[in-house]
């Protein structure tokens, strides 16, 4: 999947290193992150606190959250 499509799959404000980290881990859509814990995502190289907060907010807006 080209980087532009990967960027479109996640909310604006998630940096490219974080998007690449998610893609490398097999996450291609925001909804898939409800199956992951914050701890798992935080351990990905390129995933920072700002990206996690943006993703958390986007999931919450859809009535979802990270796995506990």
Jmol script that loads the backbone (N, CA, C; Angstrom):
load data "model"
ATOM      1  N   UNK A   1       0.858  -1.186   0.000  1.00  0.00           N
ATOM      2  CA  UNK A   1       0.000   0.000   0.000  1.00  0.00           C
ATOM      3  C   UNK A   1       0.898   1.242   0.000  1.00  0.00           C
ATOM      4  N   UNK A   2       0.713   2.150  -0.939  1.00  0.00           N
ATOM      5  CA  UNK A   2       1.502   3.383  -0.981  1.00  0.00           C
ATOM      6  C   UNK A   2       1.305   4.225   0.281  1.00  0.00           C
ATOM      7  N   UNK A   3       2.313   5.019   0.624  1.00  0.00           N
ATOM      8  CA  UNK A   3       2.277   5.815   1.857  1.00  0.00           C
ATOM      9  C   UNK A   3       1.071   6.752   1.899  1.00  0.00           C
ATOM     10  N   UNK A   4       0.655   7.310   0.777  1.00  0.00           N
ATOM     11  CA  UNK A   4      -0.511   8.210   0.767  1.00  0.00           C
ATOM     12  C   UNK A   4      -1.769   7.467   1.223  1.00  0.00           C
ATOM     13  N   UNK A   5      -1.932   6.227   0.785  1.00  0.00           N
ATOM     14  CA  UNK A   5      -3.090   5.431   1.213  1.00  0.00           C
ATOM     15  C   UNK A   5      -2.976   5.084   2.694  1.00  0.00           C
ATOM     16  N   UNK A   6      -1.765   4.803   3.164  1.00  0.00           N
ATOM     17  CA  UNK A   6      -1.560   4.498   4.579  1.00  0.00           C
ATOM     18  C   UNK A   6      -1.911   5.712   5.421  1.00  0.00           C
ATOM     19  N   UNK A   7      -1.481   6.889   4.969  1.00  0.00           N
ATOM     20  CA  UNK A   7      -1.781   8.123   5.701  1.00  0.00           C
ATOM     21  C   UNK A   7      -3.287   8.358   5.778  1.00  0.00           C
ATOM     22  N   UNK A   8      -3.995   8.062   4.704  1.00  0.00           N
ATOM     23  CA  UNK A   8      -5.439   8.287   4.658  1.00  0.00           C
ATOM     24  C   UNK A   8      -6.179   7.342   5.596  1.00  0.00           C
ATOM     25  N   UNK A   9      -5.577   6.206   5.922  1.00  0.00           N
ATOM     26  CA  UNK A   9      -6.222   5.216   6.782  1.00  0.00           C
ATOM     27  C   UNK A   9      -6.202   5.620   8.245  1.00  0.00           C
ATOM     28  N   UNK A  10      -5.367   6.593   8.593  1.00  0.00           N
ATOM     29  CA  UNK A  10      -5.230   7.038   9.975  1.00  0.00           C
ATOM     30  C   UNK A  10      -5.519   8.536  10.063  1.00  0.00           C
ATOM     31  N   UNK A  11      -5.884   9.017  11.250  1.00  0.00           N
ATOM     32  CA  UNK A  11      -6.238  10.433  11.385  1.00  0.00           C
ATOM     33  C   UNK A  11      -5.083  11.386  11.076  1.00  0.00           C
ATOM     34  N   UNK A  12      -5.445  12.559  10.625  1.00  0.00           N
ATOM     35  CA  UNK A  12      -4.462  13.602  10.381  1.00  0.00           C
ATOM     36  C   UNK A  12      -3.752  13.909  11.698  1.00  0.00           C
ATOM     37  N   UNK A  13      -2.457  14.108  11.626  1.00  0.00           N
ATOM     38  CA  UNK A  13      -1.698  14.403  12.829  1.00  0.00           C
ATOM     39  C   UNK A  13      -0.836  13.232  13.283  1.00  0.00           C
ATOM     40  N   UNK A  14      -1.063  12.064  12.708  1.00  0.00           N
ATOM     41  CA  UNK A  14      -0.209  10.920  13.016  1.00  0.00           C
ATOM     42  C   UNK A  14       0.993  10.997  12.076  1.00  0.00           C
ATOM     43  N   UNK A  15       2.172  11.102  12.651  1.00  0.00           N
ATOM     44  CA  UNK A  15       3.394  11.294  11.862  1.00  0.00           C
ATOM     45  C   UNK A  15       3.724  10.070  11.006  1.00  0.00           C
ATOM     46  N   UNK A  16       4.461  10.321   9.929  1.00  0.00           N
ATOM     47  CA  UNK A  16       4.829   9.249   9.005  1.00  0.00           C
ATOM     48  C   UNK A  16       5.602   8.109   9.669  1.00  0.00           C
ATOM     49  N   UNK A  17       6.529   8.397  10.607  1.00  0.00           N
ATOM     50  CA  UNK A  17       7.208   7.273  11.269  1.00  0.00           C
ATOM     51  C   UNK A  17       6.231   6.368  12.024  1.00  0.00           C
ATOM     52  N   UNK A  18       5.227   6.959  12.633  1.00  0.00           N
ATOM     53  CA  UNK A  18       4.227   6.169  13.349  1.00  0.00           C
ATOM     54  C   UNK A  18       3.379   5.357  12.370  1.00  0.00           C
ATOM     55  N   UNK A  19       3.037   5.953  11.242  1.00  0.00           N
ATOM     56  CA  UNK A  19       2.254   5.242  10.220  1.00  0.00           C
ATOM     57  C   UNK A  19       3.055   4.062   9.669  1.00  0.00           C
ATOM     58  N   UNK A  20       4.342   4.277   9.442  1.00  0.00           N
ATOM     59  CA  UNK A  20       5.194   3.179   8.963  1.00  0.00           C
ATOM     60  C   UNK A  20       5.299   2.082  10.014  1.00  0.00           C
ATOM     61  N   UNK A  21       5.399   2.463  11.285  1.00  0.00           N
ATOM     62  CA  UNK A  21       5.473   1.477  12.365  1.00  0.00           C
ATOM     63  C   UNK A  21       4.194   0.650  12.424  1.00  0.00           C
ATOM     64  N   UNK A  22       3.060   1.312  12.290  1.00  0.00           N
ATOM     65  CA  UNK A  22       1.782   0.603  12.296  1.00  0.00           C
ATOM     66  C   UNK A  22       1.691  -0.352  11.107  1.00  0.00           C
ATOM     67  N   UNK A  23       2.073   0.122   9.941  1.00  0.00           N
ATOM     68  CA  UNK A  23       2.014  -0.718   8.737  1.00  0.00           C
ATOM     69  C   UNK A  23       2.934  -1.926   8.870  1.00  0.00           C
ATOM     70  N   UNK A  24       4.114  -1.714   9.423  1.00  0.00           N
ATOM     71  CA  UNK A  24       5.062  -2.815   9.609  1.00  0.00           C
ATOM     72  C   UNK A  24       4.517  -3.871  10.566  1.00  0.00           C
ATOM     73  N   UNK A  25       3.701  -3.428  11.505  1.00  0.00           N
ATOM     74  CA  UNK A  25       3.103  -4.350  12.468  1.00  0.00           C
ATOM     75  C   UNK A  25       1.800  -4.964  11.937  1.00  0.00           C
ATOM     76  N   UNK A  26       1.400  -4.569  10.728  1.00  0.00           N
ATOM     77  CA  UNK A  26       0.220  -5.156  10.107  1.00  0.00           C
ATOM     78  C   UNK A  26      -1.068  -4.369  10.290  1.00  0.00           C
ATOM     79  N   UNK A  27      -0.972  -3.182  10.860  1.00  0.00           N
ATOM     80  CA  UNK A  27      -2.163  -2.349  11.054  1.00  0.00           C
ATOM     81  C   UNK A  27      -2.317  -1.408   9.866  1.00  0.00           C
ATOM     82  N   UNK A  28      -3.427  -1.549   9.162  1.00  0.00           N
ATOM     83  CA  UNK A  28      -3.652  -0.730   7.975  1.00  0.00           C
ATOM     84  C   UNK A  28      -4.881   0.167   8.106  1.00  0.00           C
ATOM     85  N   UNK A  29      -5.675  -0.042   9.149  1.00  0.00           N
ATOM     86  CA  UNK A  29      -6.889   0.751   9.364  1.00  0.00           C
ATOM     87  C   UNK A  29      -7.010   1.106  10.841  1.00  0.00           C
ATOM     88  N   UNK A  30      -7.593   2.238  11.119  1.00  0.00           N
ATOM     89  CA  UNK A  30      -7.775   2.696  12.490  1.00  0.00           C
ATOM     90  C   UNK A  30      -8.533   1.676  13.337  1.00  0.00           C
ATOM     91  N   UNK A  31      -9.585   1.104  12.801  1.00  0.00           N
ATOM     92  CA  UNK A  31     -10.404   0.161  13.567  1.00  0.00           C
ATOM     93  C   UNK A  31      -9.616  -1.044  14.077  1.00  0.00           C
ATOM     94  N   UNK A  32      -8.572  -1.432  13.364  1.00  0.00           N
ATOM     95  CA  UNK A  32      -7.754  -2.567  13.783  1.00  0.00           C
ATOM     96  C   UNK A  32      -7.049  -2.302  15.118  1.00  0.00           C
ATOM     97  N   UNK A  33      -6.844  -1.045  15.439  1.00  0.00           N
ATOM     98  CA  UNK A  33      -6.113  -0.711  16.658  1.00  0.00           C
ATOM     99  C   UNK A  33      -6.904  -1.018  17.924  1.00  0.00           C
ATOM    100  N   UNK A  34      -8.197  -1.236  17.788  1.00  0.00           N
ATOM    101  CA  UNK A  34      -9.001  -1.618  18.951  1.00  0.00           C
ATOM    102  C   UNK A  34      -8.615  -3.019  19.428  1.00  0.00           C
ATOM    103  N   UNK A  35      -7.888  -3.762  18.596  1.00  0.00           N
ATOM    104  CA  UNK A  35      -7.418  -5.100  18.958  1.00  0.00           C
ATOM    105  C   UNK A  35      -6.014  -5.068  19.541  1.00  0.00           C
ATOM    106  N   UNK A  36      -5.443  -3.892  19.706  1.00  0.00           N
ATOM    107  CA  UNK A  36      -4.082  -3.746  20.222  1.00  0.00           C
ATOM    108  C   UNK A  36      -4.103  -2.960  21.524  1.00  0.00           C
ATOM    109  N   UNK A  37      -3.147  -3.239  22.368  1.00  0.00           N
ATOM    110  CA  UNK A  37      -3.029  -2.467  23.612  1.00  0.00           C
ATOM    111  C   UNK A  37      -2.102  -1.278  23.363  1.00  0.00           C
ATOM    112  N   UNK A  38      -2.238  -0.258  24.197  1.00  0.00           N
ATOM    113  CA  UNK A  38      -1.350   0.897  24.075  1.00  0.00           C
ATOM    114  C   UNK A  38       0.092   0.469  24.298  1.00  0.00           C
ATOM    115  N   UNK A  39       0.300  -0.472  25.214  1.00  0.00           N
ATOM    116  CA  UNK A  39       1.648  -0.949  25.511  1.00  0.00           C
ATOM    117  C   UNK A  39       2.282  -1.560  24.263  1.00  0.00           C
ATOM    118  N   UNK A  40       1.509  -2.358  23.526  1.00  0.00           N
ATOM    119  CA  UNK A  40       2.023  -2.968  22.295  1.00  0.00           C
ATOM    120  C   UNK A  40       2.391  -1.895  21.273  1.00  0.00           C
ATOM    121  N   UNK A  41       1.498  -0.936  21.098  1.00  0.00           N
ATOM    122  CA  UNK A  41       1.739   0.110  20.106  1.00  0.00           C
ATOM    123  C   UNK A  41       2.907   0.999  20.507  1.00  0.00           C
ATOM    124  N   UNK A  42       3.000   1.289  21.790  1.00  0.00           N
ATOM    125  CA  UNK A  42       4.077   2.149  22.293  1.00  0.00           C
ATOM    126  C   UNK A  42       5.449   1.518  22.050  1.00  0.00           C
ATOM    127  N   UNK A  43       5.502   0.197  22.006  1.00  0.00           N
ATOM    128  CA  UNK A  43       6.776  -0.496  21.814  1.00  0.00           C
ATOM    129  C   UNK A  43       7.248  -0.470  20.361  1.00  0.00           C
ATOM    130  N   UNK A  44       6.385  -0.047  19.442  1.00  0.00           N
ATOM    131  CA  UNK A  44       6.762   0.016  18.030  1.00  0.00           C
ATOM    132  C   UNK A  44       7.736   1.172  17.795  1.00  0.00           C
ATOM    133  N   UNK A  45       8.805   0.892  17.078  1.00  0.00           N
ATOM    134  CA  UNK A  45       9.784   1.929  16.756  1.00  0.00           C
ATOM    135  C   UNK A  45       9.124   2.969  15.846  1.00  0.00           C
ATOM    136  N   UNK A  46       9.105   4.213  16.295  1.00  0.00           N
ATOM    137  CA  UNK A  46       8.484   5.287  15.519  1.00  0.00           C
ATOM    138  C   UNK A  46       7.166   5.768  16.104  1.00  0.00           C
ATOM    139  N   UNK A  47       6.644   5.026  17.079  1.00  0.00           N
ATOM    140  CA  UNK A  47       5.369   5.388  17.701  1.00  0.00           C
ATOM    141  C   UNK A  47       5.645   6.250  18.933  1.00  0.00           C
ATOM    142  N   UNK A  48       5.146   7.468  18.915  1.00  0.00           N
ATOM    143  CA  UNK A  48       5.366   8.381  20.027  1.00  0.00           C
ATOM    144  C   UNK A  48       4.085   8.687  20.784  1.00  0.00           C
ATOM    145  N   UNK A  49       4.235   9.447  21.848  1.00  0.00           N
ATOM    146  CA  UNK A  49       3.110   9.801  22.715  1.00  0.00           C
ATOM    147  C   UNK A  49       2.049  10.603  21.962  1.00  0.00           C
ATOM    148  N   UNK A  50       2.480  11.523  21.101  1.00  0.00           N
ATOM    149  CA  UNK A  50       1.524  12.346  20.352  1.00  0.00           C
ATOM    150  C   UNK A  50       0.687  11.480  19.405  1.00  0.00           C
ATOM    151  N   UNK A  51       1.339  10.544  18.724  1.00  0.00           N
ATOM    152  CA  UNK A  51       0.609   9.652  17.811  1.00  0.00           C
ATOM    153  C   UNK A  51      -0.388   8.803  18.587  1.00  0.00           C
ATOM    154  N   UNK A  52       0.027   8.278  19.730  1.00  0.00           N
ATOM    155  CA  UNK A  52      -0.884   7.469  20.538  1.00  0.00           C
ATOM    156  C   UNK A  52      -2.092   8.278  20.994  1.00  0.00           C
ATOM    157  N   UNK A  53      -1.864   9.508  21.400  1.00  0.00           N
ATOM    158  CA  UNK A  53      -2.972  10.363  21.843  1.00  0.00           C
ATOM    159  C   UNK A  53      -3.925  10.643  20.688  1.00  0.00           C
ATOM    160  N   UNK A  54      -3.392  10.922  19.520  1.00  0.00           N
ATOM    161  CA  UNK A  54      -4.225  11.176  18.343  1.00  0.00           C
ATOM    162  C   UNK A  54      -5.049   9.939  17.997  1.00  0.00           C
ATOM    163  N   UNK A  55      -4.422   8.779  18.031  1.00  0.00           N
ATOM    164  CA  UNK A  55      -5.128   7.535  17.732  1.00  0.00           C
ATOM    165  C   UNK A  55      -6.179   7.222  18.791  1.00  0.00           C
ATOM    166  N   UNK A  56      -5.846   7.453  20.060  1.00  0.00           N
ATOM    167  CA  UNK A  56      -6.799   7.228  21.157  1.00  0.00           C
ATOM    168  C   UNK A  56      -8.044   8.102  20.966  1.00  0.00           C
ATOM    169  N   UNK A  57      -7.835   9.368  20.632  1.00  0.00           N
ATOM    170  CA  UNK A  57      -8.936  10.303  20.420  1.00  0.00           C
ATOM    171  C   UNK A  57      -9.791   9.873  19.224  1.00  0.00           C
ATOM    172  N   UNK A  58      -9.139   9.434  18.152  1.00  0.00           N
ATOM    173  CA  UNK A  58      -9.869   9.011  16.954  1.00  0.00           C
ATOM    174  C   UNK A  58     -10.699   7.756  17.233  1.00  0.00           C
ATOM    175  N   UNK A  59     -10.134   6.815  17.977  1.00  0.00           N
ATOM    176  CA  UNK A  59     -10.889   5.615  18.336  1.00  0.00           C
ATOM    177  C   UNK A  59     -12.091   5.983  19.204  1.00  0.00           C
ATOM    178  N   UNK A  60     -11.864   6.861  20.178  1.00  0.00           N
ATOM    179  CA  UNK A  60     -12.937   7.273  21.085  1.00  0.00           C
ATOM    180  C   UNK A  60     -14.090   7.905  20.309  1.00  0.00           C
ATOM    181  N   UNK A  61     -13.760   8.684  19.290  1.00  0.00           N
ATOM    182  CA  UNK A  61     -14.788   9.326  18.464  1.00  0.00           C
ATOM    183  C   UNK A  61     -15.648   8.293  17.736  1.00  0.00           C
ATOM    184  N   UNK A  62     -15.097   7.099  17.550  1.00  0.00           N
ATOM    185  CA  UNK A  62     -15.828   6.021  16.886  1.00  0.00           C
ATOM    186  C   UNK A  62     -16.445   5.053  17.904  1.00  0.00           C
ATOM    187  N   UNK A  63     -16.362   5.428  19.194  1.00  0.00           N
ATOM    188  CA  UNK A  63     -16.923   4.583  20.238  1.00  0.00           C
ATOM    189  C   UNK A  63     -16.086   3.353  20.548  1.00  0.00           C
ATOM    190  N   UNK A  64     -14.787   3.445  20.241  1.00  0.00           N
ATOM    191  CA  UNK A  64     -13.878   2.322  20.469  1.00  0.00           C
ATOM    192  C   UNK A  64     -12.721   2.767  21.345  1.00  0.00           C
ATOM    193  N   UNK A  65     -11.901   1.801  21.773  1.00  0.00           N
ATOM    194  CA  UNK A  65     -10.706   2.119  22.542  1.00  0.00           C
ATOM    195  C   UNK A  65      -9.688   1.005  22.348  1.00  0.00           C
ATOM    196  N   UNK A  66      -8.467   1.275  22.800  1.00  0.00           N
ATOM    197  CA  UNK A  66      -7.441   0.256  22.739  1.00  0.00           C
ATOM    198  C   UNK A  66      -7.815  -0.903  23.661  1.00  0.00           C
ATOM    199  N   UNK A  67      -7.305  -2.092  23.338  1.00  0.00           N
ATOM    200  CA  UNK A  67      -7.527  -3.248  24.191  1.00  0.00           C
ATOM    201  C   UNK A  67      -6.818  -3.026  25.525  1.00  0.00           C
ATOM    202  N   UNK A  68      -7.421  -3.475  26.580  1.00  0.00           N
ATOM    203  CA  UNK A  68      -6.838  -3.276  27.918  1.00  0.00           C
ATOM    204  C   UNK A  68      -5.651  -4.182  28.143  1.00  0.00           C
TER     205      UNK A  68
END
end "model"
wireframe off; spacefill off
backbone 0.3
color backbone group
